[in-house]
Amino acid sequence: MNRPRTRRKKQVRSWDRLLWAVEMKSNKPELIGASWEKVVGPLYTGEPTRALLFNTRRLAQIWCKLAMEKCKKFGSDWKFKPVRVRELIKPL
């Protein structure tokens, strides 16, 4: 008995995790991207922009403190704070 072959759908791994991002408070608060940390081009063609993310609040706080020290010369309006975000990746 020959059955017709059916293609199996590949299981695509998805994830849903809570992380810490950095919000820059100025006229309009916004999450800052990873390009803030290092000014380099994309690692590959078509690479999307990404938020600057940390696994722990403590690491995000340390980064914010160092960034505020570096940016003092631009004025007191440049403030950074850690904010909780959810990274959700799943196939459509």
Residue pairs with C-beta under 8 A, 6 or more apart in sequence:
12 90
12 91
14 88
14 89
14 90
14 91
15 87
15 88
15 89
15 90
16 86
16 87
16 88
16 89
16 90
17 86
17 87
18 84
18 85
18 86
18 87
19 53
19 54
19 55
19 84
19 85
19 86
19 87
20 53
20 54
20 55
20 56
20 57
20 59
20 60
20 82
20 83
20 84
20 85
21 31
21 32
21 51
21 52
21 53
21 54
21 60
21 82
21 83
21 84
21 85
22 31
22 32
22 36
22 51
22 52
22 54
22 60
22 63
22 64
22 67
22 80
22 81
22 82
22 83
23 29
23 30
23 31
23 32
23 80
23 81
23 82
23 83
24 30
24 31
24 32
24 78
24 79
24 80
25 77
25 79
25 80
25 81
26 77
26 78
26 79
31 51
31 52
31 83
31 85
32 51
32 52
32 80
33 49
33 50
33 51
33 52
34 49
34 50
34 51
34 52
34 53
35 49
36 52
37 52
51 85
52 63
53 85
53 87
54 60
54 63
54 82
57 82
60 82
61 82
63 80
64 80
64 81
64 82
67 80
68 78
68 79
68 80
71 78
72 78
